[in-house]
């Protein structure tokens, strides 16, 4: 029964344009934030404190994943609300 409900929801969401837009926005946000933290943009500085921090440092990744999760929570509320 639960698998039938999940299959119905997935097939319905697959036909909606908004699902693809949400995926593209989340992917672009994650890509741009990692590029900015890696130093790809000269005018954007992403870091923790005043010291130089590597792009894959745990404290920086924690902050990026936290912000992506909060943004994804808003999108989830929009999809299922």
Phi and psi in degrees as a GROMACS rama.xvg file:
@    title "Ramachandran Plot"
@    xaxis  label "Phi"
@    yaxis  label "Psi"
@TYPE xy
-66.6088  -37.143  UNK-2
-66.3415  -35.2296  UNK-3
-66.6852  -39.6753  UNK-4
-65.9117  -44.7993  UNK-5
-63.7409  -40.615  UNK-6
-64.4186  -39.4294  UNK-7
-63.2115  -46.1234  UNK-8
-64.1813  -42.0088  UNK-9
-65.5815  -41.377  UNK-10
-68.4265  -34.2728  UNK-11
-70.5806  -42.3685  UNK-12
-67.8033  -32.2078  UNK-13
-65.3525  -27.2311  UNK-14
-85.5022  -9.31214  UNK-15
-93.7066  136.907  UNK-16
-66.7215  -33.9807  UNK-17
-61.4779  -31.7596  UNK-18
-62.3396  -42.6517  UNK-19
-69.9411  -34.2666  UNK-20
-66.0712  -43.4095  UNK-21
-62.9583  -41.6267  UNK-22
-63.4616  -43.7027  UNK-23
-64.9199  -40.2554  UNK-24
-66.9594  -44.8964  UNK-25
-64.6727  -39.0614  UNK-26
-65.2869  -44.4112  UNK-27
-64.8151  -40.1844  UNK-28
-63.0865  -44.4199  UNK-29
-65.9767  -41.2986  UNK-30
-65.2316  -47.179  UNK-31
-66.4783  -36.7235  UNK-32
-68.8893  -37.281  UNK-33
-72.2556  -37.1938  UNK-34
-64.3251  -41.2781  UNK-35
-65.7769  -39.1689  UNK-36
-72.5199  -23.6318  UNK-37
-83.246  -10.2488  UNK-38
95.9617  20.8169  UNK-39
-72.0517  -24.7649  UNK-40
-112.21  126.129  UNK-41
-72.2915  -29.5751  UNK-42
-89.3099  -3.20993  UNK-43
-115.135  128.671  UNK-44
-118.187  116.892  UNK-45
-116.39  124.016  UNK-46
-171.78  176.842  UNK-47
-119.213  114.975  UNK-48
76.4242  -158.383  UNK-49
-99.8463  -11.168  UNK-50
-83.0889  158.937  UNK-51
-76.2886  128.44  UNK-52
-122.946  136.721  UNK-53
-66.4436  154.114  UNK-54
-65.8934  -25.9795  UNK-55
-105.714  24.3046  UNK-56
-70.1016  142.846  UNK-57
-57.7561  -39.2303  UNK-58
-69.1126  -35.548  UNK-59
-72.2733  -42.1373  UNK-60
-63.015  -38.0538  UNK-61
-59.8697  -45.525  UNK-62
-64.927  -41.7286  UNK-63
-67.3352  -43.1502  UNK-64
-66.8002  -36.7889  UNK-65
-64.0769  -44.7021  UNK-66
-68.4089  -38.4562  UNK-67
-63.9565  -38.0668  UNK-68
-65.8788  -41.1348  UNK-69
-66.0388  -40.4822  UNK-70
-65.3273  -40.0071  UNK-71
-66.4278  -31.0515  UNK-72
-65.8753  -38.321  UNK-73
-64.6317  -41.9656  UNK-74
-65.7018  -40.066  UNK-75
-62.3257  -40.2173  UNK-76
-64.5354  -36.0086  UNK-77
-70.0792  -36.3085  UNK-78
-71.7146  -48.1018  UNK-79
-99.7058  1.65416  UNK-80
